[in-house]
């Protein structure tokens, strides 16, 4: 999943943002379970970028006043 800038996120609808948020959270869950098993050799740096992408999506949703 490529990194998305806040400008691009602001152009998305609320439904698209919520879908993106679900995808990012499921990816983060997958990476965390792989990390727990010790099988995350070449994807260890992705956790940080996924967390930041989630924060970007949540920031845009908060700017719009959408309550989760």
Backbone as CSV, one residue per row, in Angstrom:
resi,resn,N_x,N_y,N_z,CA_x,CA_y,CA_z,C_x,C_y,C_z
1,UNK,0.846,-1.168,0.000,0.000,0.000,0.000,0.897,1.239,0.000
2,UNK,0.807,2.073,-1.035,1.673,3.242,-1.109,1.282,4.316,-0.101
3,UNK,2.265,5.096,0.289,2.046,6.186,1.235,1.238,7.282,0.564
4,UNK,0.294,7.839,1.299,-0.583,8.867,0.751,-0.351,10.171,1.498
5,UNK,-0.290,11.253,0.758,-0.103,12.559,1.378,-1.439,13.099,1.863
6,UNK,-1.386,14.000,2.824,-2.596,14.577,3.405,-3.414,15.304,2.339
7,UNK,-2.765,15.912,1.386,-3.468,16.624,0.317,-4.355,15.658,-0.470
8,UNK,-3.838,14.478,-0.759,-4.617,13.473,-1.484,-5.762,12.950,-0.623
9,UNK,-5.510,12.800,0.669,-6.548,12.314,1.566,-7.698,13.303,1.660
10,UNK,-7.387,14.577,1.623,-8.440,15.595,1.723,-9.343,15.576,0.497
11,UNK,-8.861,15.044,-0.610,-9.669,14.928,-1.822,-10.581,13.709,-1.827
12,UNK,-10.425,12.824,-0.858,-11.243,11.607,-0.803,-12.540,11.870,-0.041
13,UNK,-13.543,11.039,-0.312,-14.800,11.133,0.435,-14.636,10.453,1.794
14,UNK,-15.596,10.679,2.675,-15.543,10.068,4.003,-15.546,8.546,3.915
15,UNK,-16.335,7.994,3.003,-16.401,6.540,2.854,-15.063,5.972,2.407
16,UNK,-14.405,6.669,1.478,-13.093,6.222,1.013,-12.065,6.288,2.138
17,UNK,-12.145,7.345,2.951,-11.214,7.478,4.067,-11.420,6.365,5.093
18,UNK,-12.671,6.060,5.384,-12.944,4.992,6.352,-12.487,3.636,5.820
19,UNK,-12.643,3.424,4.529,-12.167,2.178,3.908,-10.643,2.095,4.003
20,UNK,-9.991,3.211,3.700,-8.526,3.267,3.777,-8.048,3.004,5.208
21,UNK,-8.779,3.569,6.188,-8.438,3.376,7.592,-8.542,1.901,7.975
22,UNK,-9.600,1.230,7.526,-9.749,-0.212,7.813,-8.614,-1.013,7.200
23,UNK,-8.241,-0.674,5.960,-7.149,-1.383,5.286,-5.827,-1.190,6.035
24,UNK,-5.560,0.034,6.437,-4.311,0.321,7.145,-4.261,-0.386,8.492
25,UNK,-5.370,-0.389,9.212,-5.393,-1.057,10.514,-5.229,-2.565,10.374
26,UNK,-5.810,-3.153,9.331,-5.636,-4.596,9.138,-4.192,-4.918,8.744
27,UNK,-3.582,-4.044,7.946,-2.176,-4.232,7.581,-1.276,-4.117,8.813
28,UNK,-1.575,-3.156,9.686,-0.797,-2.992,10.910,-0.936,-4.217,11.803
29,UNK,-2.136,-4.754,11.899,-2.358,-5.967,12.684,-1.542,-7.130,12.117
30,UNK,-1.540,-7.260,10.789,-0.770,-8.331,10.151,0.721,-8.190,10.449
31,UNK,1.226,-6.964,10.367,2.649,-6.737,10.632,2.996,-6.990,12.097
32,UNK,2.110,-6.610,13.001,2.380,-6.833,14.424,2.363,-8.314,14.776
33,UNK,1.457,-9.076,14.180,1.454,-10.518,14.457,2.685,-11.182,13.858
34,UNK,3.092,-10.726,12.666,4.308,-11.270,12.062,5.522,-10.923,12.913
35,UNK,5.519,-9.741,13.493,6.614,-9.332,14.357,6.665,-10.211,15.610
36,UNK,5.513,-10.529,16.145,5.450,-11.390,17.324,5.956,-12.789,17.051
37,UNK,5.721,-13.272,15.836,6.210,-14.601,15.458,7.682,-14.574,15.085
38,UNK,8.190,-13.384,14.791,9.596,-13.264,14.407,9.827,-13.464,12.928
39,UNK,8.797,-13.283,12.100,8.928,-13.511,10.660,8.816,-12.227,9.849
40,UNK,9.197,-11.108,10.420,9.008,-9.809,9.768,10.325,-9.234,9.249
41,UNK,11.228,-10.056,8.843,12.593,-9.659,8.507,12.703,-8.396,7.650
42,UNK,12.134,-8.367,6.461,12.363,-7.223,5.576,11.249,-6.187,5.619
43,UNK,10.227,-6.352,6.442,9.137,-5.391,6.518,9.095,-4.650,7.851
44,UNK,10.165,-4.708,8.614,10.142,-4.115,9.948,9.970,-2.605,9.924
45,UNK,10.413,-1.930,8.889,10.271,-0.488,8.801,8.894,-0.026,8.382
46,UNK,8.055,-0.948,7.917,6.728,-0.571,7.454,5.787,-0.219,8.590
47,UNK,6.039,-0.735,9.788,5.145,-0.488,10.918,5.050,1.010,11.192
48,UNK,6.178,1.677,11.191,6.205,3.115,11.471,5.431,3.894,10.406
49,UNK,5.626,3.561,9.134,4.936,4.294,8.075,3.434,4.019,8.088
50,UNK,3.034,2.798,8.420,1.608,2.469,8.507,0.965,3.254,9.645
51,UNK,1.649,3.320,10.781,1.111,4.083,11.918,0.944,5.555,11.562
52,UNK,1.880,6.108,10.835,1.791,7.509,10.438,0.688,7.735,9.410
53,UNK,0.496,6.776,8.508,-0.598,6.877,7.544,-1.953,6.850,8.258
54,UNK,-2.069,5.996,9.273,-3.304,5.942,10.064,-3.541,7.297,10.725
55,UNK,-2.495,7.892,11.263,-2.620,9.202,11.906,-3.055,10.266,10.901
56,UNK,-2.540,10.200,9.677,-2.942,11.166,8.647,-4.426,11.042,8.332
57,UNK,-4.890,9.818,8.167,-6.309,9.590,7.856,-7.175,10.093,9.005
58,UNK,-6.792,9.764,10.232,-7.566,10.205,11.389,-7.569,11.724,11.514
59,UNK,-6.473,12.367,11.162,-6.397,13.828,11.212,-7.376,14.450,10.227
60,UNK,-7.426,13.922,9.018,-8.343,14.462,8.010,-9.789,14.242,8.445
61,UNK,-10.082,13.062,8.985,-11.444,12.792,9.455,-11.809,13.722,10.614
62,UNK,-10.860,14.001,11.490,-11.101,14.906,12.599,-11.323,16.335,12.124
63,UNK,-10.589,16.747,11.096,-10.780,18.084,10.528,-12.185,18.258,9.986
64,UNK,-12.741,17.183,9.467,-14.097,17.221,8.899,-15.163,17.111,9.974
65,UNK,-14.755,16.838,11.199,-15.707,16.738,12.295,-16.407,15.397,12.362
66,UNK,-15.865,14.377,11.711,-16.458,13.054,11.717,-16.044,12.310,12.979
67,UNK,-16.990,11.867,13.752,-16.710,11.155,14.995,-16.645,9.658,14.714
68,UNK,-15.627,9.007,15.245,-15.489,7.551,15.064,-15.927,6.827,16.297
